[in-house]
């Protein structure tokens, strides 16, 4: 109901979004100030749809799976870059 993402687990690639790579055995809140309405977790990354329609991702990014135009690990939510139209 609050729009915040709570995650826990391994976190070796920052996939929990709390700004760290520390394993968490209890839920922690993401570090973003965005309100989310939907979230989807992968093996080492997470993406979420914000209430304003933007998409954010965090975690492993060695194959560019976060969509931010880089291949850097992101332990905090970053916006997905807009792609070409069409």
Secondary structure, 3 states (H helix, E strand, C coil): CCCCCEEEECCCCCCCCCCCCCCEEEEEECCCCCCEEEEEECCCEEEEEECCCCEEEEECCCCCCCCCCCCCCEEEEEECCCCCCC
